[in-house]
Amino acid sequence: MSADTPQPHLPWIESQDPLPPVETAWGKDSEAPGLLAAGADLGVNRLLEAYGQGVFPWFNPDQPVLWWSPDPRMVLQIKDFKLHRSLRKTLARYAAHPQFELCFDRSFDQVIEACSQSPREGQNGTWIVPAMVDAYKALHQAGHAHSVETWLDGKLVAGLYFVCIGRAVFGESMFSTISDGSKMALAALVQVCEHQGVVAIDCQQNTAHLASMGAQEMSRAEFLALTHTAKHAPSPDWQNATIDWDHWRSGKAA
């Protein structure tokens, strides 16, 4: 985009204002493709409104709250998940460890705090600023944000957190202090999604890591159609979800 090309208008919203239609997000030729609006709060109701419309917040510490709806959207469809042979071997090795666990919602706050210290792929710093940490902790208390956790010898060594509205699942961030730790957490999430009738996990943006696990881009319209159907279904009971290790032993590796 040339320097003399006028930038599209960016709406500023107050707490009482609805989000603009996603079709008004900045296009692919702009400096910030998918940028929809700025301003307002990160309260539970606002986050539920945003995710229900396929919108998410993402901003740096020196910026106001920025709202995004990219087109295309990176999505991991459960049927396309690639459980690579190396990850299957890692899961099998840890399955035999008496102090290894994959579980949900045991320590959400600890997971998001760890994620906030880990830079997103391709970035030098974190995007999970303190205001975001507080917002998603509140969303977790309201029952709409959850964590998948990898525990070893009584310590949290990896994990991820996600937003869930009905059966619409929106992946947010992950961290790991051991090899394949977050990948094992993702495999656990995929398995429970498959058993609970969740068909896709939103990954927001295209990265090589997500693509290697089977995520692909789809149009915003197709993604929103998936979300509209899924968000009206009953939510899974994440806290009591269990892992079927035989499911991985009997499956086919990619």
DAMOBEL-V816813 format. One record per residue. N is the residue number from 0. NEAR is the number of other C-alpha atoms within 12 Angstrom. Layout:
# DAMOBEL-V816813
N/NEAR ; N/NEAR
This chain:
# DAMOBEL-V816813
0/14 ; 1/9 ; 2/8 ; 3/6 ; 4/10 ; 5/12 ; 6/17 ; 7/21 ; 8/17 ; 9/25 ; 10/24 ; 11/22 ; 12/21 ; 13/18 ; 14/19 ; 15/13 ; 16/16 ; 17/25 ; 18/39 ; 19/28 ; 20/21 ; 21/31 ; 22/24 ; 23/23 ; 24/33 ; 25/27 ; 26/25 ; 27/17 ; 28/17 ; 29/21 ; 30/17 ; 31/25 ; 32/27 ; 33/34 ; 34/37 ; 35/38 ; 36/38 ; 37/29 ; 38/27 ; 39/24 ; 40/30 ; 41/34 ; 42/25 ; 43/25 ; 44/22 ; 45/30 ; 46/37 ; 47/34 ; 48/25 ; 49/34 ; 50/40 ; 51/33 ; 52/35 ; 53/49 ; 54/37 ; 55/39 ; 56/41 ; 57/37 ; 58/26 ; 59/21 ; 60/16 ; 61/12 ; 62/15 ; 63/22 ; 64/34 ; 65/33 ; 66/43 ; 67/38 ; 68/42 ; 69/39 ; 70/33 ; 71/27 ; 72/35 ; 73/33 ; 74/40 ; 75/39 ; 76/33 ; 77/30 ; 78/22 ; 79/23 ; 80/32 ; 81/31 ; 82/32 ; 83/23 ; 84/17 ; 85/17 ; 86/29 ; 87/28 ; 88/19 ; 89/25 ; 90/36 ; 91/20 ; 92/17 ; 93/25 ; 94/24 ; 95/14 ; 96/16 ; 97/12 ; 98/15 ; 99/25 ; 100/32 ; 101/43 ; 102/36 ; 103/33 ; 104/34 ; 105/25 ; 106/30 ; 107/38 ; 108/30 ; 109/30 ; 110/43 ; 111/43 ; 112/30 ; 113/30 ; 114/37 ; 115/30 ; 116/23 ; 117/26 ; 118/20 ; 119/24 ; 120/18 ; 121/14 ; 122/11 ; 123/11 ; 124/17 ; 125/27 ; 126/30 ; 127/32 ; 128/29 ; 129/21 ; 130/26 ; 131/34 ; 132/32 ; 133/23 ; 134/29 ; 135/42 ; 136/33 ; 137/26 ; 138/31 ; 139/32 ; 140/19 ; 141/19 ; 142/25 ; 143/36 ; 144/42 ; 145/43 ; 146/49 ; 147/50 ; 148/47 ; 149/46 ; 150/32 ; 151/24 ; 152/13 ; 153/14 ; 154/21 ; 155/37 ; 156/32 ; 157/39 ; 158/49 ; 159/45 ; 160/47 ; 161/41 ; 162/44 ; 163/41 ; 164/37 ; 165/31 ; 166/34 ; 167/41 ; 168/47 ; 169/46 ; 170/34 ; 171/36 ; 172/43 ; 173/41 ; 174/37 ; 175/32 ; 176/23 ; 177/20 ; 178/18 ; 179/28 ; 180/31 ; 181/37 ; 182/38 ; 183/45 ; 184/40 ; 185/46 ; 186/39 ; 187/38 ; 188/45 ; 189/38 ; 190/36 ; 191/35 ; 192/34 ; 193/26 ; 194/22 ; 195/25 ; 196/24 ; 197/34 ; 198/32 ; 199/42 ; 200/47 ; 201/45 ; 202/40 ; 203/38 ; 204/35 ; 205/26 ; 206/22 ; 207/17 ; 208/23 ; 209/31 ; 210/21 ; 211/19 ; 212/33 ; 213/29 ; 214/31 ; 215/31 ; 216/27 ; 217/25 ; 218/20 ; 219/30 ; 220/20 ; 221/20 ; 222/38 ; 223/30 ; 224/19 ; 225/32 ; 226/33 ; 227/22 ; 228/23 ; 229/32 ; 230/30 ; 231/17 ; 232/20 ; 233/17 ; 234/26 ; 235/30 ; 236/20 ; 237/36 ; 238/25 ; 239/15 ; 240/27 ; 241/24 ; 242/31 ; 243/23 ; 244/23 ; 245/15 ; 246/22 ; 247/27 ; 248/19 ; 249/12 ; 250/17 ; 251/16 ; 252/19 ; 253/16
